[in-house]
Amino acid sequence: GLSGGTFSTGDGQLAVTATFRRVDHILMDKLNNLLYIADDIRVRVVNITSGIIYSFSGSGGFGPPTNGSLAVNATLEYVRGISIDEQNDRIY
């Protein structure tokens, strides 16, 4: 994929065809199944087995996080890091 574009594209497709707005951090889950990517205004995930990328959180809109909405529909600003808890079931 490419980084430095205006938008991130490619959800639901092979990650190698995806574009990224600005990649600031990547993190592999503890089972080595999922690769999380902090892409400026969203968090995206690559399924390592299938190679498919999708949005985990962030709608692609810029703004303060939205309370009460699904993570994938929320607006985010400047996602710079990702962390996973010890049980591999919560993403921060």
Backbone torsions as a table, in degrees:
resi	resn	phi	psi	omega
1	GLY	NA	170.2	-179.6
2	LEU	-114.1	150.0	176.9
3	SER	-121.2	154.5	175.9
4	GLY	103.6	9.9	178.1
5	GLY	-86.9	178.2	178.0
6	THR	-77.4	-34.4	-177.2
7	PHE	-127.7	156.7	169.8
8	SER	-99.0	137.1	-175.7
9	THR	-133.4	168.1	171.4
10	GLY	105.8	3.0	179.5
11	ASP	-54.6	135.7	-179.5
12	GLY	85.1	1.8	-179.1
13	GLN	-119.3	176.8	175.5
14	LEU	-62.8	136.2	-175.9
15	ALA	-60.3	-29.2	-178.8
16	VAL	-65.6	-16.6	178.2
17	THR	-97.5	-4.0	-175.8
18	ALA	-75.1	153.6	169.6
19	THR	-116.0	154.8	-176.2
20	PHE	-127.8	143.5	177.4
21	ARG	-70.7	-55.1	177.3
22	ARG	-163.2	109.7	179.5
23	VAL	-82.7	120.4	-178.9
24	ASP	-111.1	-22.3	-176.7
25	HIS	-161.1	142.4	172.0
26	ILE	-128.6	151.3	-177.3
27	LEU	-152.1	130.4	175.6
28	MET	-91.8	137.8	176.9
29	ASP	-67.1	166.1	-173.5
30	LYS	-68.9	-15.6	177.5
31	LEU	-98.5	1.3	-178.7
32	ASN	59.5	34.3	178.0
33	ASN	-103.5	-30.1	-173.6
34	LEU	-129.1	136.8	175.7
35	LEU	-109.8	116.5	179.5
36	TYR	-93.3	137.5	-177.3
37	ILE	-128.3	119.4	173.4
38	ALA	-80.3	111.0	-173.8
39	ASP	-114.9	55.5	174.4
40	ASP	66.8	-63.5	-177.8
41	ILE	-120.9	16.2	174.8
42	ARG	-161.2	164.3	171.3
43	VAL	-113.2	127.3	-179.1
44	ARG	-115.4	157.6	-176.2
45	VAL	-131.6	136.8	172.4
46	VAL	-110.7	123.8	172.6
47	ASN	-77.1	115.6	-174.0
48	ILE	-63.5	-35.8	-179.2
49	THR	-67.9	-47.7	-176.1
50	SER	-90.8	-24.4	-176.3
51	GLY	80.7	5.6	-178.2
52	ILE	-83.1	138.9	177.5
53	ILE	-107.4	145.7	175.8
54	TYR	-152.1	161.8	177.5
55	SER	-80.1	132.5	177.5
56	PHE	-96.9	-43.5	175.3
57	SER	-149.2	151.1	-179.1
58	GLY	95.5	128.5	-178.1
59	SER	-84.3	-12.4	-173.1
60	GLY	99.4	-5.9	175.3
61	GLY	-89.2	144.4	-179.3
62	PHE	-92.5	131.9	176.7
63	GLY	162.5	172.9	179.2
64	PRO	-61.4	149.5	179.9
65	PRO	-53.9	143.6	-177.8
66	THR	-95.7	120.6	176.6
67	ASN	-78.9	142.5	173.3
68	GLY	84.2	4.4	178.5
69	SER	-113.5	164.0	174.3
70	LEU	-61.2	145.0	-177.4
71	ALA	-55.7	-39.4	-177.0
72	VAL	-69.9	-17.9	179.8
73	ASN	-99.1	-4.4	-175.5
74	ALA	-77.5	150.4	168.8
75	THR	-86.1	145.5	-179.9
76	LEU	-135.0	160.6	174.4
77	GLU	-133.1	130.9	170.1
78	TYR	51.3	59.9	175.3
79	VAL	-71.1	114.4	-174.2
80	ARG	-116.1	-8.8	-179.0
81	GLY	-157.6	159.6	179.9
82	ILE	-140.1	143.3	177.3
83	SER	-141.6	149.1	178.3
84	ILE	-121.7	138.2	179.4
85	ASP	-72.7	170.9	-176.0
86	GLU	-61.4	-28.9	180.0
87	GLN	-84.2	-2.3	177.9
88	ASN	64.8	28.8	-178.3
89	ASP	-128.0	0.2	176.2
90	ARG	-130.8	133.1	-179.6
91	ILE	-108.9	134.2	179.0
92	TYR	-121.3	NA	NA
